[in-house]
Amino acid sequence: GAVVSQHPSRVICKSGTSVKIECRSLDFQATTMFWYRQFPKQSLMLMATSNEGSKATYEQGVEKDKFLINHASLTLSTLTVTSAHPEDSSFYICSARSDSSNQPQHFGDGTRLSIL
Amino acid sequence: QKEVEQDPGPLSVPEGAIVSLNCTYSNSAFQYFMWYRQYSRKGPELLMYTYSSGNKEDGRFTAQVDKSSKYISLFIRDSQPSDSATYLCAMTGLGNKFYFGSGTKLNVKP
């Protein structure tokens, strides 16, 4: 149980393109979803927390107009990197948590984004 | 001071060894403790989830929490080359804020 699916797993695109990443909880309802960025050999950096039906809460330093998050249902959240540039190249990982207050996060397999 | 401290390693052990991975933390409000395993270019996978102090065993894995010392451990018995990965500890109290360690890279040599 507690499977989180993230797509696509790999994206290579030109500078200026907008890229959408999907995160789905397959066998549970995710009241809360998280989006992380991970640089090589570094730990997870939380970008934003989203609750179903409400606006995402962004961490300090994360541009909300650059990284658009939508959490329209209890099983789907999307991250759109708008007008991506080479410095946005990174490994993006989502996670989901059910509505019980003491549940752990379950992670997707990440999206490797490369902007040329 | 970071909320959670974890030695980044790398930790290199021979196959069959007992591995001990550790994290310390500073916030006494943490109640839920997790260990994740992350293979290269993959998302973290939940290994162990414990509440408050005590031990929890699952196969070759044992998680220990000592809240009085603010210290948690993950033990891996009979380690295998397939256990080679980065291990992340994580913890939380009430609410949605999770705190992650920086990860310990483990290499189990055949």
Backbone of each chain as ProteinMPNN parsed JSONL, in Angstrom:
{"seq_chain_A": "GAVVSQHPSRVICKSGTSVKIECRSLDFQATTMFWYRQFPKQSLMLMATSNEGSKATYEQGVEKDKFLINHASLTLSTLTVTSAHPEDSSFYICSARSDSSNQPQHFGDGTRLSIL", "coords_chain_A": {"N_chain_A": [[0.81, -1.209, 0.0], [0.165, 2.434, -0.019], [1.225, 3.85, -2.324], [2.909, 6.088, -4.395], [2.819, 7.763, -7.394], [4.812, 9.278, -9.812], [5.122, 11.421, -12.548], [6.507, 13.029, -15.491], [9.351, 10.733, -15.47], [11.657, 11.641, -16.472], [12.766, 14.571, -18.009], [13.753, 16.46, -20.74], [14.32, 19.565, -22.007], [14.044, 22.652, -23.882], [15.347, 25.871, -22.971], [13.11, 28.213, -21.555], [10.814, 26.814, -21.899], [7.782, 25.577, -20.433], [7.212, 23.214, -17.892], [5.346, 20.467, -16.78], [4.805, 18.512, -13.927], [3.457, 15.563, -12.633], [1.931, 14.22, -9.714], [0.677, 11.464, -8.153], [-1.35, 9.856, -5.734], [-1.871, 6.513, -5.423], [-3.287, 4.544, -3.992], [-4.375, 5.641, -1.746], [-5.906, 8.428, -0.067], [-4.654, 11.602, -0.358], [-4.377, 14.107, 1.672], [-2.464, 16.001, 2.063], [0.239, 17.11, 0.118], [3.673, 17.187, -0.776], [6.36, 19.015, -2.212], [9.627, 18.571, -3.305], [13.047, 19.497, -3.901], [16.059, 18.203, -5.048], [19.485, 18.362, -4.967], [22.515, 17.047, -6.465], [23.991, 14.626, -4.367], [23.012, 15.765, -2.094], [20.651, 16.495, 0.549], [17.033, 16.41, 0.815], [15.249, 19.267, -0.25], [12.705, 21.119, 0.879], [10.2, 22.52, -1.073], [7.508, 23.348, -1.218], [4.329, 22.998, 0.409], [1.268, 21.438, -0.088], [-2.207, 21.519, 0.374], [-5.166, 19.757, -0.271], [-7.413, 21.452, -2.315], [-6.742, 23.998, -1.464], [-4.535, 26.893, -1.458], [-1.041, 26.469, -2.122], [1.594, 26.332, 0.312], [4.525, 28.011, 0.307], [8.04, 27.537, 0.75], [10.527, 29.672, 2.193], [12.211, 31.708, -0.124], [11.498, 30.297, -2.37], [10.128, 30.756, -5.489], [6.858, 31.486, -6.024], [5.532, 32.131, -8.355], [7.085, 31.038, -10.243], [7.208, 28.344, -9.717], [4.518, 26.663, -10.011], [1.931, 25.281, -8.169], [-0.632, 22.92, -8.012], [-3.308, 21.415, -6.38], [-5.729, 19.801, -6.869], [-7.311, 17.618, -6.331], [-7.856, 14.806, -4.105], [-6.04, 12.943, -4.833], [-4.207, 13.883, -6.624], [-1.579, 16.044, -7.425], [0.031, 18.772, -9.016], [3.08, 20.103, -10.288], [4.217, 22.881, -11.889], [6.857, 24.041, -13.691], [7.561, 27.085, -14.674], [8.546, 28.761, -17.656], [11.204, 27.6, -17.843], [14.684, 27.549, -16.953], [18.227, 26.869, -17.397], [19.267, 26.822, -14.752], [17.199, 25.772, -13.327], [17.348, 23.122, -13.62], [17.24, 20.0, -12.128], [16.55, 17.47, -9.617], [13.363, 16.636, -8.983], [11.09, 15.843, -6.456], [8.077, 14.416, -5.325], [5.875, 14.011, -2.519], [3.382, 12.331, -0.554], [0.787, 12.45, 1.888], [-1.543, 10.888, 4.009], [-4.794, 11.753, 5.357], [-4.757, 11.256, 8.062], [-3.394, 12.351, 11.089], [-0.968, 11.38, 12.065], [0.577, 10.12, 10.132], [3.192, 8.881, 7.974], [5.198, 10.422, 5.323], [4.941, 9.46, 1.915], [6.88, 8.78, -0.87], [7.205, 9.766, -4.326], [8.942, 8.578, -7.296], [10.476, 10.564, -8.319], [11.453, 13.24, -10.595], [13.653, 13.853, -13.116], [14.852, 16.753, -14.245], [16.075, 18.426, -16.993], [17.292, 21.288, -18.373], [18.051, 22.723, -21.355]], "CA_chain_A": [[0.0, 0.0, 0.0], [0.806, 3.74, 0.046], [2.04, 4.031, -3.527], [2.855, 7.409, -5.013], [3.324, 7.706, -8.761], [5.238, 10.595, -10.279], [5.428, 11.422, -13.988], [7.381, 12.006, -16.063], [10.547, 10.451, -14.688], [12.794, 12.353, -17.057], [12.366, 15.592, -18.986], [14.814, 17.298, -21.309], [13.654, 20.532, -22.865], [14.77, 23.887, -24.162], [15.141, 27.0, -22.078], [11.898, 28.97, -21.853], [9.669, 25.9, -21.909], [7.147, 25.266, -19.152], [7.179, 21.764, -17.689], [4.411, 20.052, -15.732], [5.096, 17.219, -13.291], [2.281, 15.07, -11.917], [2.135, 13.351, -8.555], [-0.594, 10.82, -7.822], [-1.416, 8.792, -4.727], [-2.629, 5.496, -6.143], [-4.131, 3.686, -3.162], [-4.838, 6.342, -0.552], [-6.251, 9.822, -0.306], [-3.571, 12.44, 0.15], [-4.795, 15.455, 2.027], [-1.307, 16.888, 1.94], [1.342, 16.693, -0.746], [4.867, 17.998, -0.623], [7.276, 19.034, -3.362], [11.014, 18.748, -2.9], [14.085, 19.564, -4.906], [17.254, 17.564, -4.509], [20.695, 18.517, -5.752], [23.381, 15.862, -6.331], [24.663, 14.325, -3.097], [22.454, 16.584, -1.028], [19.377, 16.01, 1.052], [15.819, 16.977, 0.246], [14.951, 20.652, 0.08], [11.266, 21.322, 0.726], [9.832, 23.703, -1.837], [6.161, 23.796, -0.881], [3.362, 22.046, 0.955], [-0.057, 21.762, -0.607], [-3.371, 20.813, 0.893], [-6.2, 19.639, -1.289], [-8.41, 22.501, -2.393], [-6.281, 25.309, -1.01], [-3.27, 27.331, -2.052], [0.167, 25.87, -1.545], [2.453, 27.139, 1.182], [5.87, 27.923, -0.239], [9.152, 27.807, 1.656], [11.232, 30.932, 1.945], [13.149, 31.662, -1.23], [10.929, 29.595, -3.524], [9.249, 31.678, -6.208], [5.561, 30.858, -6.285], [5.146, 32.357, -9.752], [7.973, 30.195, -11.035], [6.844, 26.955, -9.442], [3.074, 26.672, -9.768], [1.459, 24.014, -7.604], [-2.067, 22.73, -7.975], [-3.688, 20.185, -5.672], [-7.168, 19.929, -7.109], [-8.069, 16.467, -5.836], [-7.182, 14.097, -3.018], [-5.074, 11.981, -5.354], [-3.37, 14.466, -7.666], [-0.987, 17.371, -7.328], [0.941, 19.042, -10.131], [4.067, 21.178, -10.182], [4.588, 23.404, -13.202], [8.011, 24.927, -13.704], [7.243, 27.993, -15.778], [9.676, 29.38, -18.343], [12.36, 26.974, -17.19], [16.022, 27.925, -17.379], [19.19, 25.836, -16.984], [19.435, 26.748, -13.285], [16.083, 25.005, -12.765], [17.66, 21.707, -13.785], [17.367, 19.389, -10.808], [15.723, 16.289, -9.36], [12.176, 17.07, -8.241], [10.417, 14.691, -5.863], [6.857, 14.719, -4.579], [5.453, 13.019, -1.531], [1.975, 12.475, -0.173], [0.47, 12.003, 3.239], [-2.99, 10.749, 4.147], [-5.387, 12.757, 6.24], [-4.533, 10.958, 9.483], [-2.371, 13.306, 11.495], [0.312, 10.796, 12.44], [1.044, 9.264, 9.052], [4.432, 9.341, 7.335], [5.138, 10.787, 3.912], [5.328, 8.438, 0.94], [7.488, 9.528, -1.959], [7.277, 9.299, -5.704], [10.285, 8.218, -7.729], [11.226, 11.733, -8.75], [11.545, 13.659, -12.002], [14.932, 14.503, -13.421], [14.586, 17.822, -15.211], [17.272, 19.012, -17.597], [16.95, 22.407, -19.26], [19.214, 22.965, -22.218]], "C_chain_A": [[0.845, 1.26, 0.0], [1.766, 3.962, -1.117], [1.802, 5.42, -4.088], [3.526, 7.327, -6.378], [3.644, 9.117, -9.243], [5.641, 10.494, -11.748], [5.632, 12.834, -14.501], [8.605, 11.768, -15.178], [11.739, 11.246, -15.206], [12.261, 13.344, -18.071], [13.62, 16.337, -19.43], [14.127, 18.28, -22.241], [14.484, 21.811, -22.978], [14.433, 24.966, -23.142], [13.923, 27.792, -22.52], [10.645, 28.131, -21.875], [9.087, 25.78, -20.507], [6.956, 23.755, -19.056], [6.228, 21.432, -16.55], [4.774, 18.666, -15.242], [3.867, 16.818, -12.484], [2.669, 14.138, -10.781], [0.778, 12.794, -8.142], [-0.434, 9.821, -6.691], [-2.367, 7.738, -5.274], [-3.606, 4.719, -5.26], [-4.502, 4.332, -1.836], [-5.154, 7.792, -0.926], [-5.239, 10.713, 0.405], [-4.101, 13.846, 0.416], [-3.672, 16.446, 1.802], [-0.276, 16.279, 1.009], [2.474, 17.697, -0.613], [5.674, 17.928, -1.91], [8.667, 19.4, -2.88], [11.89, 18.908, -4.136], [15.331, 18.963, -4.275], [18.419, 17.753, -5.471], [21.599, 17.307, -5.515], [24.082, 15.785, -4.986], [24.19, 15.226, -1.964], [21.105, 16.025, -0.586], [18.216, 16.733, 0.378], [15.651, 18.422, 0.689], [13.458, 20.883, -0.182], [11.008, 22.619, -0.021], [8.472, 24.244, -1.366], [5.34, 22.637, -0.351], [1.992, 22.419, 0.42], [-1.12, 20.889, 0.035], [-4.471, 20.862, -0.147], [-7.208, 20.778, -1.19], [-7.972, 23.866, -1.903], [-4.934, 25.648, -1.626], [-2.08, 26.69, -1.346], [0.895, 26.871, -0.664], [3.888, 26.931, 0.735], [6.911, 28.217, 0.844], [9.839, 29.101, 1.236], [12.226, 30.754, 0.808], [12.639, 30.942, -2.465], [9.919, 30.51, -4.198], [7.933, 31.008, -6.583], [5.084, 31.071, -7.718], [5.971, 31.514, -10.712], [7.554, 28.731, -10.927], [5.369, 26.92, -9.024], [2.622, 25.304, -9.29], [-0.055, 24.025, -7.546], [-2.371, 21.401, -7.311], [-5.21, 20.115, -5.686], [-7.972, 18.753, -6.583], [-7.242, 15.767, -4.753], [-6.165, 13.075, -3.507], [-4.104, 12.583, -6.355], [-2.893, 15.86, -7.289], [-0.054, 17.551, -8.517], [1.861, 20.199, -9.777], [4.405, 21.609, -11.595], [5.755, 24.361, -13.028], [7.84, 25.835, -14.928], [8.519, 28.623, -16.334], [10.996, 28.897, -17.742], [13.679, 27.424, -17.812], [17.01, 26.881, -16.875], [19.372, 25.718, -15.481], [18.283, 26.021, -12.594], [16.303, 23.503, -12.919], [17.932, 21.091, -12.424], [16.537, 18.111, -10.771], [14.574, 16.749, -8.475], [11.424, 15.838, -7.738], [9.161, 15.148, -5.131], [6.647, 13.655, -3.503], [4.009, 13.314, -1.145], [1.759, 11.885, 1.208], [-1.045, 11.935, 3.365], [-3.512, 11.713, 5.205], [-5.297, 12.411, 7.717], [-3.312, 11.738, 9.951], [-1.022, 12.667, 11.796], [0.85, 9.854, 11.377], [2.336, 9.791, 8.45], [4.182, 9.829, 5.918], [5.563, 9.59, 3.075], [5.731, 9.163, -0.332], [7.263, 8.891, -3.322], [8.723, 9.022, -6.062], [11.062, 9.371, -8.337], [11.177, 11.989, -10.242], [12.868, 14.368, -12.199], [14.696, 15.481, -14.548], [15.908, 18.417, -15.688], [16.849, 20.071, -18.6], [18.189, 22.781, -20.058], [19.353, 24.454, -22.549]], "O_chain_A": [[2.074, 1.195, 0.017], [2.954, 4.225, -0.926], [0.666, 5.87, -4.237], [4.665, 6.874, -6.496], [2.836, 10.034, -9.094], [6.397, 9.605, -12.141], [4.995, 13.761, -14.001], [8.854, 12.527, -14.243], [12.701, 11.495, -14.479], [11.41, 13.008, -18.894], [14.429, 16.781, -18.614], [13.426, 17.87, -23.166], [15.472, 22.01, -22.271], [13.362, 24.958, -22.535], [13.721, 28.019, -23.713], [9.535, 28.663, -21.871], [9.811, 25.87, -19.515], [6.581, 23.105, -20.032], [6.293, 22.039, -15.482], [5.021, 17.757, -16.035], [3.305, 17.628, -11.746], [3.623, 13.367, -10.888], [-0.147, 13.542, -7.823], [0.507, 9.028, -6.686], [-3.529, 8.03, -5.557], [-4.65, 4.28, -5.741], [-4.902, 3.64, -0.9], [-4.72, 8.298, -1.961], [-5.006, 10.586, 1.607], [-4.248, 14.658, -0.497], [-3.902, 17.587, 1.402], [0.043, 15.093, 1.096], [2.259, 18.885, -0.372], [5.671, 16.913, -2.606], [8.869, 20.379, -2.162], [11.528, 18.515, -5.245], [15.616, 19.194, -3.1], [18.352, 17.359, -6.636], [21.475, 16.622, -4.5], [24.687, 16.753, -4.527], [24.907, 15.419, -0.982], [20.506, 15.192, -1.266], [18.409, 17.559, -0.515], [15.88, 18.76, 1.85], [13.009, 20.845, -1.327], [11.524, 23.676, 0.341], [8.314, 25.445, -1.147], [5.615, 21.468, -0.623], [1.597, 23.584, 0.468], [-0.945, 19.683, 0.21], [-4.678, 21.876, -0.813], [-7.779, 21.035, -0.131], [-8.765, 24.807, -1.927], [-4.28, 24.802, -2.236], [-2.113, 26.411, -0.148], [0.82, 28.083, -0.866], [4.406, 25.816, 0.776], [6.688, 29.038, 1.734], [9.741, 29.548, 0.093], [12.984, 29.785, 0.773], [13.291, 30.976, -3.508], [8.973, 30.982, -3.567], [7.914, 30.066, -7.375], [4.308, 30.268, -8.236], [5.584, 31.31, -11.863], [7.549, 27.99, -11.91], [5.026, 27.117, -7.858], [2.897, 24.29, -9.931], [-0.677, 24.988, -7.099], [-1.767, 20.38, -7.64], [-5.879, 20.335, -4.676], [-9.185, 18.865, -6.404], [-6.08, 16.103, -4.525], [-5.504, 12.416, -2.704], [-3.255, 11.868, -6.888], [-3.672, 16.728, -6.896], [0.576, 16.595, -8.971], [1.482, 21.135, -9.072], [4.832, 20.793, -12.411], [5.658, 25.359, -12.314], [7.964, 25.389, -16.068], [9.439, 28.969, -15.594], [11.786, 29.678, -17.211], [13.779, 27.646, -19.018], [16.663, 26.082, -16.005], [19.609, 24.62, -14.978], [18.377, 25.691, -11.412], [15.522, 22.704, -12.401], [18.753, 21.595, -11.658], [15.909, 17.726, -11.757], [14.789, 17.199, -7.349], [11.156, 14.909, -8.499], [9.179, 16.143, -4.407], [7.18, 12.548, -3.585], [3.493, 14.406, -1.383], [2.448, 10.958, 1.632], [-1.752, 12.821, 2.885], [-2.735, 12.404, 5.864], [-5.725, 13.206, 8.554], [-2.296, 11.77, 9.256], [-0.01, 13.368, 11.783], [1.52, 8.876, 11.708], [2.56, 11.0, 8.415], [3.087, 9.669, 5.38], [6.429, 8.81, 3.473], [5.02, 10.046, -0.813], [7.147, 7.673, -3.46], [9.623, 9.204, -5.243], [12.18, 9.185, -8.817], [10.902, 11.094, -11.042], [13.164, 15.36, -11.532], [14.379, 15.088, -15.671], [16.741, 18.849, -14.891], [16.134, 19.782, -19.56], [19.235, 23.111, -19.499], [20.276, 24.843, -23.264]]}, "seq_chain_B": "QKEVEQDPGPLSVPEGAIVSLNCTYSNSAFQYFMWYRQYSRKGPELLMYTYSSGNKEDGRFTAQVDKSSKYISLFIRDSQPSDSATYLCAMTGLGNKFYFGSGTKLNVKP", "coords_chain_B": {"N_chain_B": [[22.191, 25.726, 14.914], [21.3, 22.67, 13.438], [18.066, 21.165, 13.095], [18.018, 18.405, 12.846], [20.635, 16.116, 12.936], [22.862, 14.26, 10.981], [25.317, 11.939, 10.167], [27.042, 12.167, 7.171], [28.551, 10.154, 6.036], [30.749, 8.631, 3.579], [29.745, 5.288, 4.577], [31.335, 2.314, 4.71], [31.057, -1.133, 4.539], [31.686, -4.679, 4.986], [29.96, -7.32, 3.281], [27.388, -8.925, 5.112], [27.918, -7.75, 7.534], [26.889, -6.02, 10.554], [25.092, -3.088, 10.433], [25.055, 0.201, 11.68], [23.181, 3.027, 11.824], [22.711, 6.473, 12.505], [20.946, 9.234, 14.03], [20.767, 12.463, 15.481], [18.784, 14.795, 17.339], [17.258, 17.99, 18.121], [14.817, 18.965, 18.982], [12.504, 18.476, 21.371], [9.846, 18.046, 20.953], [9.389, 16.321, 18.896], [7.777, 13.37, 17.872], [7.281, 11.313, 16.132], [9.082, 9.087, 14.159], [11.098, 8.33, 11.39], [12.688, 6.203, 9.002], [14.164, 6.328, 5.869], [15.065, 4.814, 2.754], [17.095, 5.565, 0.054], [17.744, 4.954, -3.198], [20.093, 5.618, -5.847], [19.023, 8.189, -7.994], [16.346, 7.765, -7.492], [13.208, 8.06, -5.698], [12.878, 8.536, -2.101], [12.293, 5.659, -0.058], [10.06, 4.439, 2.288], [11.197, 2.858, 5.157], [11.044, 2.304, 7.949], [8.846, 3.194, 10.586], [8.226, 4.8, 13.502], [6.796, 5.439, 16.714], [7.359, 7.578, 19.381], [9.506, 6.546, 22.127], [11.529, 3.527, 22.044], [11.848, 0.219, 20.56], [11.631, -1.12, 17.218], [11.127, -3.794, 15.097], [11.72, -5.138, 11.848], [12.078, -7.629, 9.869], [15.348, -7.711, 8.712], [15.868, -5.265, 9.709], [16.079, -2.929, 12.391], [14.683, -0.413, 14.263], [15.499, 2.104, 16.566], [14.526, 4.289, 19.154], [15.475, 6.809, 21.296], [14.221, 8.954, 23.257], [14.971, 10.406, 25.468], [17.644, 10.919, 25.122], [17.535, 12.096, 22.725], [18.015, 10.709, 20.28], [18.231, 8.597, 17.53], [18.296, 5.385, 15.951], [19.116, 3.139, 13.287], [19.4, -0.205, 12.67], [20.945, -2.59, 10.626], [20.91, -5.892, 9.993], [23.0, -8.625, 8.884], [23.987, -7.446, 6.444], [23.556, -6.652, 2.977], [24.794, -6.379, -0.419], [22.758, -5.169, -1.866], [21.686, -3.45, -0.061], [23.1, -1.17, -0.264], [22.907, 2.219, -0.406], [21.51, 5.505, 0.131], [20.632, 6.52, 3.336], [18.046, 8.085, 4.959], [17.077, 9.841, 7.829], [14.054, 10.91, 9.407], [11.746, 13.095, 11.036], [8.942, 14.174, 13.004], [6.547, 16.254, 14.708], [3.476, 17.176, 15.98], [1.298, 18.072, 13.317], [2.254, 19.202, 9.976], [4.95, 19.566, 9.462], [7.949, 18.222, 8.559], [11.179, 17.003, 9.402], [14.249, 16.397, 7.98], [17.184, 14.345, 8.029], [20.496, 14.755, 6.651], [21.218, 12.528, 5.321], [22.869, 9.356, 5.123], [25.342, 7.812, 3.328], [25.59, 4.526, 2.412], [27.698, 1.785, 1.741], [27.827, -1.478, 0.878], [30.069, -3.943, 0.65], [30.632, -6.669, -1.546]], "CA_chain_B": [[22.158, 24.272, 15.05], [20.266, 22.039, 12.652], [17.079, 20.404, 13.868], [18.381, 16.99, 12.783], [22.014, 15.915, 12.516], [23.123, 12.903, 10.507], [26.632, 11.811, 9.555], [26.836, 11.855, 5.747], [29.356, 9.026, 5.596], [30.157, 7.318, 3.344], [30.016, 4.185, 5.463], [31.621, 1.152, 3.886], [31.118, -2.338, 5.367], [31.654, -5.914, 4.191], [28.699, -8.064, 3.266], [27.143, -9.711, 6.311], [28.156, -6.95, 8.738], [25.779, -5.274, 11.154], [25.253, -1.659, 10.161], [24.373, 1.096, 12.613], [23.012, 4.377, 11.3], [22.206, 7.256, 13.631], [20.6, 10.654, 13.915], [20.444, 13.17, 16.708], [17.894, 15.92, 17.079], [17.266, 18.953, 19.216], [13.466, 19.362, 19.343], [11.871, 17.448, 22.202], [8.444, 17.86, 20.542], [9.279, 15.262, 17.889], [7.183, 12.155, 18.407], [7.217, 10.277, 15.099], [10.423, 8.968, 13.611], [11.102, 7.522, 10.186], [13.896, 5.944, 8.224], [13.925, 6.117, 4.442], [16.183, 4.365, 1.944], [17.031, 6.188, -1.267], [18.706, 4.531, -4.203], [20.478, 6.696, -6.753], [18.054, 8.6, -9.009], [15.011, 7.308, -7.123], [12.67, 8.72, -4.526], [13.057, 7.795, -0.84], [11.341, 4.582, 0.245], [9.886, 4.304, 3.737], [11.633, 1.575, 5.732], [10.578, 2.122, 9.323], [8.077, 4.313, 11.13], [8.034, 4.51, 14.915], [6.232, 6.49, 17.552], [7.94, 7.746, 20.705], [10.708, 5.758, 22.417], [11.415, 2.082, 21.98], [12.403, -0.504, 19.422], [10.721, -1.745, 16.271], [11.886, -4.692, 14.224], [11.057, -5.594, 10.626], [13.06, -8.413, 9.129], [16.74, -7.443, 9.088], [15.949, -3.872, 10.152], [15.587, -2.564, 13.718], [14.742, 1.02, 14.548], [15.495, 2.424, 17.999], [14.337, 5.694, 19.485], [15.746, 7.174, 22.676], [13.815, 10.355, 23.329], [15.676, 11.099, 26.55], [18.918, 11.352, 24.563], [17.249, 12.687, 21.411], [18.925, 9.905, 19.46], [17.559, 7.469, 16.911], [19.207, 4.501, 15.242], [18.627, 2.08, 12.417], [20.358, -1.292, 12.565], [20.717, -3.53, 9.536], [21.642, -7.152, 10.228], [23.352, -9.407, 7.689], [23.87, -6.479, 5.352], [23.713, -7.169, 1.627], [25.146, -5.33, -1.39], [21.542, -4.46, -2.277], [21.389, -2.423, 0.939], [23.884, 0.025, -0.585], [21.976, 3.304, -0.718], [21.562, 6.585, 1.114], [19.579, 6.357, 4.338], [17.61, 9.366, 5.516], [16.158, 9.825, 8.958], [13.083, 12.004, 9.365], [10.955, 13.138, 12.249], [7.916, 15.203, 13.058], [5.698, 16.271, 15.898], [2.115, 17.336, 15.489], [1.303, 18.969, 12.172], [2.79, 18.742, 8.698], [6.358, 19.897, 9.275], [8.879, 17.107, 8.708], [12.582, 17.389, 9.401], [15.044, 15.3, 7.439], [18.63, 14.365, 8.109], [21.15, 14.973, 5.357], [21.416, 11.239, 4.666], [24.141, 8.643, 5.24], [25.561, 6.925, 2.188], [26.082, 3.211, 2.833], [28.197, 0.908, 0.693], [28.072, -2.828, 1.372], [30.964, -4.579, -0.322], [30.466, -8.135, -1.624]], "C_chain_B": [[21.008, 23.715, 14.229], [19.311, 21.302, 13.566], [17.465, 18.934, 13.958], [19.806, 16.887, 12.243], [22.218, 14.456, 12.125], [24.47, 12.883, 9.801], [26.466, 11.411, 8.097], [27.596, 10.633, 5.247], [30.353, 9.464, 4.539], [30.606, 6.282, 4.359], [30.179, 2.948, 4.594], [31.819, -0.062, 4.782], [31.167, -3.562, 4.466], [30.286, -6.579, 4.274], [28.575, -8.929, 4.511], [27.331, -8.933, 7.599], [26.852, -6.374, 9.276], [26.077, -3.784, 10.967], [24.458, -0.859, 11.187], [24.362, 2.505, 12.022], [22.31, 5.204, 12.367], [21.841, 8.674, 13.25], [20.397, 11.211, 15.318], [19.552, 14.363, 16.353], [17.809, 16.795, 18.311], [15.87, 19.271, 19.748], [12.761, 18.252, 20.112], [10.409, 17.201, 21.838], [8.289, 16.769, 19.485], [8.757, 13.986, 18.535], [7.225, 10.987, 17.426], [8.544, 10.274, 14.341], [10.415, 7.972, 12.461], [12.52, 7.313, 9.662], [13.48, 5.655, 6.785], [15.215, 5.621, 3.796], [16.026, 4.988, 0.556], [18.149, 5.643, -2.144], [18.958, 5.694, -5.15], [19.398, 6.94, -7.809], [16.65, 8.046, -8.768], [14.511, 8.134, -5.949], [12.92, 7.906, -3.271], [11.923, 6.799, -0.619], [11.258, 4.422, 1.755], [10.276, 2.896, 4.2], [10.979, 1.315, 7.085], [9.875, 3.393, 9.784], [7.763, 3.977, 12.577], [7.477, 5.721, 15.632], [6.889, 6.441, 18.921], [9.145, 6.829, 20.91], [10.447, 4.265, 22.277], [12.036, 1.525, 20.721], [11.301, -1.008, 18.515], [11.548, -2.565, 15.296], [11.054, -5.084, 13.013], [12.101, -6.311, 9.785], [14.468, -8.126, 9.614], [16.918, -6.036, 9.666], [15.368, -3.704, 11.557], [15.768, -1.073, 13.892], [14.66, 1.215, 16.057], [15.324, 3.915, 18.174], [14.604, 5.884, 20.971], [15.434, 8.661, 22.819], [14.563, 11.102, 24.425], [17.017, 11.632, 26.077], [18.754, 12.058, 23.228], [18.141, 12.029, 20.354], [18.122, 8.77, 18.867], [18.567, 6.673, 16.088], [18.441, 3.56, 14.327], [19.74, 1.04, 12.318], [19.947, -2.199, 11.403], [21.572, -4.759, 9.814], [21.926, -7.844, 8.9], [23.252, -8.527, 6.437], [24.235, -7.11, 4.0], [24.147, -6.044, 0.687], [23.924, -4.524, -1.847], [21.092, -3.419, -1.256], [22.169, -1.13, 0.669], [22.958, 1.103, -1.12], [22.265, 4.445, 0.25], [20.367, 6.446, 2.046], [19.297, 7.7, 5.0], [16.755, 9.128, 6.756], [15.222, 11.029, 8.819], [12.265, 11.965, 10.638], [9.983, 14.297, 12.211], [7.207, 15.146, 14.395], [4.259, 16.279, 15.429], [2.164, 18.282, 14.288], [2.044, 18.396, 10.992], [4.269, 18.99, 8.502], [7.229, 18.677, 9.568], [10.3, 17.646, 8.656], [13.406, 16.178, 8.993], [16.511, 15.482, 7.795], [19.21, 14.53, 6.715], [21.402, 13.671, 4.616], [22.804, 10.677, 4.899], [24.266, 7.683, 4.069], [26.22, 5.643, 2.678], [26.526, 2.413, 1.619], [28.509, -0.447, 1.32], [28.853, -3.578, 0.303], [30.765, -6.086, -0.335], [31.754, -8.862, -1.248]], "O_chain_B": [[19.883, 24.211, 14.301], [19.677, 20.869, 14.658], [17.274, 18.29, 14.989], [20.141, 17.493, 11.225], [21.806, 13.541, 12.837], [24.734, 13.717, 8.934], [25.811, 10.409, 7.81], [27.319, 10.131, 4.158], [30.788, 10.614, 4.593], [31.694, 6.375, 4.927], [29.279, 2.58, 3.839], [32.654, -0.034, 5.686], [30.741, -3.501, 3.313], [29.555, -6.399, 5.248], [29.533, -9.587, 4.918], [26.938, -9.411, 8.663], [25.856, -6.256, 8.561], [27.158, -3.298, 11.298], [23.325, -1.208, 11.517], [25.413, 3.09, 11.758], [21.42, 4.707, 13.057], [22.354, 9.235, 12.282], [19.919, 10.52, 16.218], [19.566, 14.863, 15.229], [18.228, 16.405, 19.401], [15.745, 19.795, 20.855], [12.458, 17.2, 19.549], [9.793, 16.263, 22.345], [7.17, 16.337, 19.208], [9.224, 13.572, 19.596], [7.207, 9.824, 17.828], [9.053, 11.321, 13.94], [9.804, 6.907, 12.548], [13.411, 8.138, 9.859], [12.58, 4.858, 6.521], [16.314, 5.962, 4.233], [14.949, 4.937, -0.038], [19.333, 5.841, -1.871], [18.158, 6.625, -5.249], [18.918, 5.999, -8.44], [15.866, 7.877, -9.703], [15.286, 8.823, -5.286], [13.152, 6.7, -3.36], [10.764, 7.058, -0.945], [12.283, 4.285, 2.423], [9.761, 1.892, 3.707], [10.431, 0.24, 7.328], [10.256, 4.507, 9.423], [7.104, 2.974, 12.852], [7.662, 6.864, 15.214], [6.964, 5.382, 19.544], [9.742, 6.381, 19.931], [9.311, 3.8, 22.377], [12.655, 2.237, 19.931], [10.187, -1.288, 18.959], [12.539, -2.088, 14.742], [9.853, -5.331, 13.119], [12.898, -5.687, 9.086], [14.757, -8.279, 10.8], [18.023, -5.671, 10.069], [14.315, -4.256, 11.879], [16.858, -0.535, 13.696], [13.857, 0.576, 16.736], [15.904, 4.71, 17.434], [14.021, 5.192, 21.806], [16.275, 9.515, 22.537], [14.767, 12.312, 24.319], [17.486, 12.664, 26.558], [19.725, 12.561, 22.663], [18.903, 12.689, 19.647], [17.417, 8.057, 19.581], [19.557, 7.215, 15.595], [17.279, 3.235, 14.566], [20.868, 1.35, 11.935], [18.773, -2.525, 11.226], [22.799, -4.678, 9.863], [21.195, -7.674, 7.924], [22.518, -8.839, 5.499], [25.103, -7.979, 3.91], [23.892, -4.874, 0.972], [24.04, -3.343, -2.174], [20.221, -2.599, -1.545], [21.917, -0.11, 1.31], [22.309, 0.929, -2.151], [23.163, 4.349, 1.087], [19.233, 6.275, 1.598], [20.196, 8.355, 5.527], [15.828, 8.318, 6.739], [15.566, 12.031, 8.192], [12.112, 10.908, 11.25], [10.175, 15.272, 11.484], [7.253, 14.146, 15.112], [3.87, 15.48, 14.578], [2.989, 19.195, 14.253], [2.424, 17.225, 11.004], [4.802, 18.645, 7.448], [7.242, 18.166, 10.688], [10.587, 18.618, 7.957], [13.288, 15.094, 9.565], [17.02, 16.6, 7.857], [18.491, 14.451, 5.719], [21.756, 13.68, 3.437], [23.795, 11.408, 4.878], [23.395, 6.842, 3.848], [27.288, 5.681, 3.289], [25.833, 2.363, 0.603], [29.366, -0.543, 2.199], [28.362, -3.814, -0.801], [30.729, -6.721, 0.719], [31.795, -10.092, -1.259]]}, "name": "protein", "num_of_chains": 2, "seq": "GAVVSQHPSRVICKSGTSVKIECRSLDFQATTMFWYRQFPKQSLMLMATSNEGSKATYEQGVEKDKFLINHASLTLSTLTVTSAHPEDSSFYICSARSDSSNQPQHFGDGTRLSILQKEVEQDPGPLSVPEGAIVSLNCTYSNSAFQYFMWYRQYSRKGPELLMYTYSSGNKEDGRFTAQVDKSSKYISLFIRDSQPSDSATYLCAMTGLGNKFYFGSGTKLNVKP"}
